[in-house]
Amino acid sequence: MLVLTEAAAEVVKAITSTPDAPAGSGLRIASSAAEAADPGALQVTAAPGPGENDQVIETAGAHVYLEPNAAAYLEDKVLDAQV
């Protein structure tokens, strides 16, 4: 399962905690490749909540939603951020 560091969680919260954002908003990571030939081709978007079948990761109040193909690719990864 993807692991978020504390720094990454702070960045995710900063991006998704705008006054207009509904409770439970987060970042969604999904495969952007039309085929499974490039599993590392990912896109990141702000999302009001998880999509159907998304894996939900919550760390220190930050929400990240992983589309199933992205979740499989990121299974052994760590998301970090430098602020």
Residue, then its C-alpha position, 0 to 999 in steps of 0.5 A: m500500500l502506498v505510504l504518505t510521509e507527514a510532509a506529503a500529508e501536509v501538502v495534500k491537506a494544503i491542496t485539498s482544504t480550500p473553503d469550497a472543497p467538500a469534507g473528505s476531499g483529497l487527491r486522486i491518483a489514476s492511470s493515464a495510460a490507455e493500455a497497461a503497457d505503461p503502468g507508471a503513467l499516472q495523473v493526479t487531480a483534486a477530487p471531492g471523494p473517492g471513485e468507485n473501487d478506489q483504494v482510500i489512504e488517510t494519513a494525518g487527516a489527508h486523503v489520497y484516492l488510488e484508482p485500482n491500476a494506480a494502486a497496484y503500481l504504487e503498492d510498494k512506494v512512498l509519497d513524500a514532499q519537500v516544502 
